[in-house]
Amino acid sequence: MTNEYIPFLSKIKEIVKHTETEYTFRMTYVGEVRPGQFFEVSIPKYGEAPISVSGIGEDYVDLTIRKVGKVTGEIFELNEGSCFFMRGPYGNGFEKENYQGKELIVVAGGTGVSPVRGVISYFGEHPDEVKKLHTILGFKSPSDILFREDLKIWEQQMELILTVDSADDDSYRTGLVTKYIPELELDNIHETAAIVVGPPVMMKFAVAELLKLGVEEEQIWISQERKMCCGLGKCGHCRMNDTYICLDGPVFCYSEGKKMFD
């Protein structure tokens, strides 16, 4: 039986550099995992950090990591073939059954694109499973854009809106993701589901725009992965009232998770 407290060693199969501070590490892993779940990654003497799954394969998982502290700083010093420790996966995830047969809207900002990358790719490759797929992705600037190779594929598979907060030329859409939600052409609002992931303020106002369109609260899913720490509900860092984000989430139906916006 696997002990969920004990980390295992995983090898770096490939490193993809997106920006100066955001890389995707393709790690060896065999086992069941879903988009929206997360692993705790660690290096002895430096600590550990929760990282969302950004890609899933038969013998690997992708972890898109931002260099923001001691642990991630040390990971960025590693090369392909090097190893670090992981434990997990933890939490729930995005269940594709919640979106099949519906018109799906995915709104994500910045590193919030990472946990929904698997959902977008899946329905992009299986368009018959949804009635229509709308994807709105926002980044601070063109230099902050992640998953450029995926974007080239997605723009052929779905309605893709890519926007940046500001740009030096007019080759990019500019403005917040909330600007483009009212412009979506939806066939049947009562058969529409949505996923929103990103900074808390972005999620709050994106959800507000979706509600204005008439999307039902029960058909909107959010992720609160930014608040997690130990992954096992022991440290209490992610506790909000009687909810432990790492155990009960990080994915929540908005009708249940809306209290977390307060």
VEXDO-191429 format. One record per residue: z, x, y of N, C-alpha, C in turn; residue in three letters. Coordinates in pm, whole numbers, padded with zeros to 5 digits, always signed. Each point is the difference from the previous one (the first is absolute). Example, Ala and Ser with C-alpha at 12.3 -4.5 7.8 and 13.67 -1.06 7.14 Angstrom:
2
+00780+01319-00569+00000-00089+00119+00000+00090+00120ALA-00072-00035+00105+00006+00082+00119+00073-00077+00109SER
***
This chain:
262
+00000+00085-00120+00000-00085+00120+00000+00089+00125MET-00081-00035+00097-00009+00077+00123+00119-00031+00090THR+00063+00104+00051+00110-00015+00095-00057-00002+00140ASN+00014-00113+00069-00063-00015+00132+00065+00087+00106GLU+00116+00059-00030+00067+00087+00095-00053+00143-00004TYR-00064+00036-00111-00040+00139-00020-00146+00020+00039ILE-00029+00092+00092-00139+00025+00039-00076+00078-00107PRO-00131-00009+00005-00086+00075-00090-00092+00089+00083PHE-00051+00104-00062-00086+00094+00069-00145-00049-00005LEU-00066+00001+00113-00139-00046+00007-00085+00107+00067SER-00121+00020-00052-00089+00105+00052-00099-00058+00101LYS-00028+00077+00103-00100-00039+00100-00139+00026-00055ILE-00076-00106-00022-00136+00012-00052-00100+00027+00112LYS+00026-00057+00117-00094+00011+00111+00072-00031+00130GLU-00043+00063+00108+00055-00028+00132-00115-00036+00093ILE+00012-00114+00066-00100-00044+00098+00065+00000+00138VAL-00055+00077+00090+00053+00011+00135-00067-00106+00089LYS+00079-00090+00055-00051-00104+00089+00013+00043+00147HIS+00119+00043+00036+00029+00048+00135+00085+00125-00013THR+00045+00055+00111+00084+00119-00004+00136-00031-00064GLU+00042-00124+00003+00134-00034-00049+00000-00103-00112THR-00117-00038-00051-00007-00101-00106-00098+00043-00108GLU+00054+00024-00119-00079+00039-00115+00023-00101-00113TYR-00099-00013-00087+00020-00074-00125+00012+00100-00114THR+00108-00012-00076+00025+00085-00116-00025-00083-00125PHE-00096+00041-00082-00028-00066-00127+00089+00064-00106ARG+00094-00078-00053+00103+00052-00089-00020-00050-00143MET+00028+00088-00096-00009-00042-00140+00105-00106-00029THR-00045-00110-00060+00093-00107-00037-00072-00095-00096TYR+00069-00035-00107-00051-00098-00095+00106-00107-00016VAL-00036-00124+00032+00095-00109-00009-00043-00115+00088GLY+00069-00109-00011-00033-00119+00077+00049+00014+00144GLU-00086-00031+00094+00035+00005+00142-00091-00095+00075VAL+00050-00059+00108-00077-00097+00079-00006+00041+00146ARG-00106-00037+00070-00003+00025+00145+00121-00065+00066PRO+00060+00071+00094+00118-00052+00068+00129+00058-00053GLY-00002+00056-00123+00118+00066-00052+00012+00140+00061GLN+00109+00068-00031+00021+00132+00058+00069+00092-00099PHE-00014+00129+00024+00070+00104-00074+00094+00074+00095PHE+00107+00053-00055+00082+00096+00073-00052+00138-00036GLU-00039+00078+00098-00048+00136-00024+00105+00098+00050VAL+00015+00112-00070+00107+00092+00036-00034+00144-00032SER+00065+00089+00075-00002+00143-00025+00145+00047+00005ILE+00048+00066-00105+00139+00046-00001+00037+00078+00126PRO+00118-00025+00051+00058+00061+00120-00049-00064+00129LYS-00106-00080-00008-00054-00059+00122+00018-00151+00006TYR+00028-00065-00114+00022-00144+00000-00118-00077-00055GLY-00002-00130+00030-00107-00085-00050-00037-00105+00103GLU-00115-00063-00023-00052-00099+00094-00080-00105-00076ALA+00009-00129+00042-00079-00104-00064-00143+00000+00053PRO-00098-00002-00091-00141+00002+00037-00074-00111-00074ILE-00072-00083+00074-00075-00110-00061-00120+00051-00078SER-00034-00074-00104-00120+00031-00078-00123-00039+00081VAL-00095+00092+00013-00122-00031+00074-00124-00002-00090SER+00017+00032-00127-00112-00005-00093+00050+00011-00142GLY-00073-00061-00094+00044-00006-00139-00118+00032-00091ILE+00022+00091-00095-00101+00033-00099+00061+00003-00139GLY-00080+00030-00099+00049+00001-00138+00106+00106-00023GLU-00014+00114+00065+00095+00109-00022+00053+00058+00131ASP-00002-00081+00106+00049+00051+00128+00042-00115+00093TYR+00075+00037+00101+00024-00088+00114-00025+00081+00126VAL-00048-00067+00104-00017+00064+00130+00120-00032+00087ASP+00052+00101+00066+00109-00016+00095-00047+00056+00134LEU-00014-00085+00099-00042+00045+00132+00125+00027+00082THR+00018+00125+00038+00126+00046+00058-00022+00050+00142ILE+00091-00040+00088+00000+00049+00138+00107+00109+00012ARG-00037+00108+00065+00091+00113+00018+00096-00031+00115LYS+00121-00043-00036+00095-00044+00103+00140+00056-00017VAL+00026+00078-00105+00135+00049-00022+00003+00117-00096GLY+00120+00036-00046+00017+00117-00086-00075-00015-00132LYS+00018-00115-00066-00062-00018-00131-00152+00002+00011VAL-00051-00083+00089-00146-00007+00013-00057+00131+00055THR+00077+00067+00085-00045+00130+00050-00018+00100-00112GLY+00092-00001-00097-00011+00091-00114-00115-00040-00092GLU-00021-00130-00018-00111-00046-00084-00133+00045+00058ILE-00011+00000+00131-00124+00041+00065-00030+00149-00018PHE+00099+00076-00043-00020+00142-00026-00056+00025-00140GLU-00002-00104-00083-00046+00015-00139-00152-00008-00010LEU-00053+00049-00110-00143+00001-00026-00031-00078-00127ASN-00128-00026-00024-00042-00064-00125+00047+00084-00117GLU+00057-00066-00100+00056+00070-00114+00150+00019+00011GLY+00054-00011+00122+00144+00007+00019+00064-00131-00045SER+00132-00004-00007+00071-00118-00047+00114-00037+00095CYS+00037-00125+00000+00127-00042+00058+00053-00115-00084PHE+00123-00040+00026+00066-00103-00080-00027-00139+00055PHE-00007-00096-00091-00016-00140+00036+00090-00085-00089MET+00041-00114+00048+00063-00102-00084-00047-00136+00048ARG-00011-00092-00095-00055-00130+00031-00107-00037-00102GLY-00084-00099+00029-00009-00072+00128+00111-00103+00017PRO+00030-00030+00125+00104-00095+00034-00056-00117+00080TYR+00081-00105+00005-00036-00117+00080-00103-00088-00069GLY-00037-00106+00069-00107-00087-00050-00133+00051+00053ASN-00097-00083+00007-00129+00042+00051-00083-00120+00040GLY-00123+00025+00038-00093-00109+00033-00062-00049-00130PHE+00029-00124-00036-00053-00060-00123-00135-00064+00029GLU-00104+00047-00066-00134-00051+00031-00014-00149-00028LYS+00085-00052-00088-00005-00144-00030+00030-00085+00123GLU+00074+00055+00096+00034-00076+00122-00121-00020+00090ASN-00106+00077-00022-00114-00002+00092-00130-00042-00066TYR-00003-00005-00131-00122-00036-00070-00040-00144+00030GLN-00128-00021+00022-00052-00133+00028+00019-00044+00144GLY+00050+00089+00085+00026-00035+00139-00083+00087+00094LYS-00002-00039+00125-00058+00083+00104+00112+00094+00045GLU-00020+00129-00013+00108+00096+00023-00022+00079+00128LEU+00108+00008+00080+00002+00081+00122+00099+00113-00022ILE-00043+00123+00022+00090+00116-00006+00003+00064+00137VAL+00119+00010+00058+00019+00062+00131+00098+00115-00017VAL-00041+00121+00037+00087+00116-00018-00019+00098+00114ALA+00107+00070+00032-00005+00097+00108+00055+00135-00040GLY-00068+00108+00037+00049+00135-00024+00023+00028-00147GLY+00116+00059-00031+00032+00031-00139+00024-00126-00081THR+00008-00116+00066+00011-00126-00072-00124-00032-00082GLY-00108+00073+00024-00121-00018-00080+00023+00052-00142VAL+00087+00099-00016+00022+00062-00130+00042-00098-00109SER+00106-00081+00021+00041-00090-00109-00097-00112-00030PRO-00093-00032+00093-00096-00107-00026-00137+00054-00042VAL-00013+00132-00002-00129+00059-00039-00044-00048-00137ARG+00094-00007-00095-00034-00044-00135-00045-00144-00005GLY+00060-00085+00083-00038-00142+00005-00141-00014+00057VAL-00025+00071+00110-00132-00007+00063-00108+00048-00096ILE+00025+00113-00065-00099+00056-00092-00025-00093-00118SER+00108-00059-00052-00015-00086-00117-00090-00120+00032TYR+00031-00070+00107-00079-00120+00031-00136+00036+00057PHE-00013+00120+00057-00133+00046+00041-00090+00021-00121GLY+00059+00047-00111-00075+00023-00123-00011-00125-00085GLU+00082-00102+00028-00004-00126-00075-00014-00116+00098HIS-00111-00007+00073-00016-00103+00103-00002-00142-00054PRO-00028-00015-00129-00003-00133-00060+00139-00060-00015ASP+00105+00083+00017+00136-00048-00018+00060-00059+00128GLU-00066+00021+00113+00043-00063+00126-00119-00068+00064VAL+00027-00101+00080-00109-00072+00065-00061+00082+00113LYS+00082+00079+00066-00048+00088+00106+00112+00099+00029LYS-00037+00121+00044+00099+00102+00031-00021+00051+00142LEU+00102-00020+00083+00000+00050+00138+00103+00111+00010HIS-00039+00115+00053+00093+00112+00012-00001+00052+00143THR+00118+00005+00060+00015+00053+00136+00096+00119-00008ILE-00050+00119+00036+00080+00121-00007+00007+00064+00138LEU+00120+00040+00042+00018+00059+00131+00066+00137-00005GLY-00047+00090+00086+00058+00133+00011+00015+00036+00148PHE+00082+00101+00029+00023+00037+00139-00126+00053+00068LYS-00072+00086-00070-00120+00063+00056-00096+00034-00114SER-00123+00036+00031-00094+00038-00106+00052+00115-00086PRO+00075+00092+00058+00050+00114-00078+00112-00039-00094SER+00055-00121+00014+00108-00047-00086-00048-00087-00115ASP-00130-00021-00011-00054-00089-00104+00017+00060-00139ILE+00048-00082-00092+00020+00042-00138-00109-00057-00090LEU-00019+00060-00116-00087-00050-00106-00144-00025+00048PHE-00057+00097+00065-00134-00016+00055-00106-00027-00107ARG+00013+00064-00115-00097-00023-00107+00011-00143-00052GLU+00122-00052-00009+00019-00139-00042-00061-00095+00102ASP+00016+00030+00127-00051-00088+00106-00152-00017-00011LEU-00069+00107-00037-00146-00007-00015-00037-00100-00111LYS+00082-00002-00106-00025-00092-00110+00040-00142+00039ILE+00115-00014+00063+00052-00133+00034-00091-00075+00096TRP-00063+00072+00092-00084-00070+00097-00124-00062-00066GLU-00032+00046-00122-00110-00059-00075+00047-00116-00088GLN+00130-00009-00025+00052-00096-00095+00063-00122+00064GLN+00038+00008+00127+00080-00106+00061-00021-00001+00150MET+00061-00097+00065+00003+00001+00146+00111+00097+00042GLU-00039+00114+00053+00095+00104+00037+00000+00019+00151LEU+00116-00014+00060+00018+00027+00142+00090+00121+00013ILE-00053+00109+00053+00075+00122+00022+00020+00017+00150LEU+00125+00011+00042+00028+00010+00142+00098+00113+00028THR-00011+00059+00118+00094+00103+00044+00059-00043+00134VAL+00119+00050+00029+00064-00037+00126-00083+00044+00120ASP-00058+00119-00010-00084+00051+00108-00095+00105-00056SER-00114+00017+00065-00100+00098-00043-00076+00050+00122ALA-00054+00123-00010-00073+00060+00111-00143-00050+00010ASP-00050-00065-00105-00137-00053+00006+00002-00143-00050ASP-00116-00065+00008-00009-00142-00033-00049-00024-00143ASP+00010+00100-00086-00045-00016-00138+00107-00065-00087SER+00119-00020+00056+00109-00063-00074+00044-00128+00071TYR+00038-00100-00080+00069-00113+00057+00136+00048+00051ARG+00046-00056+00110+00131+00038+00052+00087-00124+00015THR+00130+00023-00003+00094-00109+00013+00087-00012-00124GLY+00108-00074+00013+00090-00021-00112-00063-00092-00104LEU+00050+00006-00122-00054-00084-00107+00015-00148+00033VAL+00103-00034+00075+00024-00141+00036-00114-00056+00085THR-00072+00085+00068-00112-00044+00083-00110-00063-00083LYS-00016+00046-00124-00113-00041-00082+00032-00112-00099TYR+00128-00031-00017+00035-00107-00093-00055-00135+00045ILE+00010-00039+00128-00055-00129+00041-00151-00012-00015PRO-00069+00114-00013-00145+00000-00010-00051-00020-00143GLU+00091-00002-00096-00042-00016-00140-00062-00137-00022LEU-00109-00002-00073-00066-00126-00034+00040-00038-00142GLU+00095-00090-00010+00055-00041-00128-00062-00131-00044LEU-00031-00010-00128-00065-00120-00053+00098-00114-00022ASP+00118+00032-00053+00099-00104-00028+00139+00061+00016ASN+00067-00032+00109+00129+00059+00030+00104-00035-00106ILE-00019-00113-00069+00096-00043-00101-00018+00073-00133HIS-00105+00081-00010-00022+00082-00119-00006+00147+00040GLU+00083+00036+00098+00001+00135+00054+00135+00065-00022THR-00002+00125-00045+00122+00080-00015-00016+00126+00084ALA+00113+00062+00034-00005+00118+00086+00105+00102-00041ALA-00032+00126+00023+00092+00111-00021+00008+00077+00132ILE+00121+00029+00045+00019+00073+00126+00096+00115-00025VAL-00043+00124+00029+00084+00117-00019-00021+00096+00116VAL+00111+00051+00053-00008+00094+00109+00135+00011+00070GLY+00003+00057+00119+00125+00007+00076+00056-00141+00023PRO+00133-00013+00006+00061-00133+00013-00054-00085+00115PRO-00019+00059+00116-00050-00077+00114-00141-00049-00027VAL-00083+00086-00058-00137-00039-00033+00000-00115-00098MET+00086+00007-00104+00005-00107-00099+00046-00131+00064MET+00099+00008+00087+00053-00120+00063-00107-00076+00076LYS-00077+00072+00082-00100-00068+00082-00127-00034-00079PHE-00031+00079-00104-00115-00034-00085+00029-00129-00076ALA+00122-00011-00053+00037-00123-00070-00004-00119+00095VAL+00045+00020+00123-00002-00109+00099-00142-00049+00023ALA-00097+00092+00005-00139-00040+00020-00055-00074-00122GLU+00040+00042-00118-00044-00069-00122+00057-00141-00005LEU+00125-00016+00040+00061-00133+00003-00071-00091+00100LEU-00043+00058+00112-00076-00079+00098-00131-00051-00059LYS-00060+00080-00087-00124-00043-00064+00024-00114-00099LEU+00125-00011-00046+00031-00104-00096+00029+00050-00140GLY+00006+00134-00017+00035+00054-00131+00145-00037-00028VAL+00027-00048-00119+00135-00044-00034+00093+00119-00024GLU+00127-00015+00036+00097+00108-00019+00005+00046-00145GLU-00011-00095-00093+00008+00032-00142-00120+00077-00050GLU-00105+00013+00083-00121+00071-00039-00017+00131+00076GLN+00109+00048+00060-00002+00128+00071+00099+00094-00068ILE-00044+00123-00029+00086+00100-00062+00015+00120+00091TRP+00120+00054+00009+00028+00116+00083+00070+00107-00085ILE+00004+00123+00051+00073+00107-00068+00097+00064+00098SER+00123+00020-00044+00103+00061+00082+00036+00140-00050GLN-00098+00073-00048+00026+00126-00067+00059+00109+00090GLU-00009-00015+00130+00053+00103+00089+00152+00014-00006ARG+00069-00100-00048+00146+00000+00005+00066+00057-00124LYS-00077+00044-00098+00059+00039-00128+00052+00144+00001MET+00093+00026-00095+00056+00134-00011+00014+00041-00147CYS+00104-00047-00071+00026+00048-00136-00093-00063-00104CYS-00046-00124+00024-00089-00068-00093+00070-00078-00108GLY+00132+00010-00007+00074-00063-00110+00110-00096+00048LEU+00004-00028+00128+00099-00093+00051+00141+00055+00001GLY+00017+00132-00005+00132+00061-00006+00051+00048+00136LYS-00090+00048+00085+00044+00059+00126+00026-00104+00109CYS-00062-00117-00012+00019-00105+00098-00079+00017+00129GLY-00080+00105+00009-00074+00026+00122-00099-00112+00033HIS-00058-00059-00102-00103-00101+00023+00055-00143-00007CYS+00130-00014-00009+00058-00133-00011-00013-00076+00131ARG-00051-00121-00009-00011-00089+00116+00060-00134-00042MET+00118-00030+00053+00078-00115-00044+00030+00017-00150ASN-00047-00091-00083+00025+00013-00145-00123+00049-00075ASP-00096+00055+00071-00125+00046-00061-00007+00152-00001THR-00036+00056-00114-00027+00143-00012-00152+00017-00007TYR-00055+00064+00102-00146+00013+00008-00057+00069-00123ILE+00068+00105-00047-00055+00077-00111+00004-00077-00132CYS+00092-00095-00013+00012-00077-00123-00074-00133+00008LEU+00016-00071+00110-00061-00132+00016-00140+00008+00057ASP-00037+00111+00056-00131+00022+00060-00062+00125-00062GLY-00074+00078+00079-00014-00015+00145-00098-00109+00043PRO-00071-00062-00096-00094-00107+00033+00073-00133-00001VAL-00018-00076+00108+00063-00131+00011-00102-00103+00046PHE+00016-00120-00052-00071-00113+00059+00065-00025+00135CYS-00082-00024+00102+00053-00012+00136+00103-00110+00013TYR-00015-00109-00072+00094-00110+00009+00141+00044-00042SER+00007+00103-00085+00129+00052-00043+00043+00121+00084GLU-00096+00079+00043+00033+00124+00069+00000-00006+00151GLY-00029-00116+00059-00012-00008+00146+00129+00031+00073LYS+00115-00022-00064+00129+00029+00065+00014+00148+00030LYS-00075+00083-00070+00010+00146+00019-00062+00046+00131MET-00078-00086+00064-00059+00036+00128+00102-00004+00113PHE+00114-00067-00024+00101-00012+00105+00078+00128+00013ASP
***
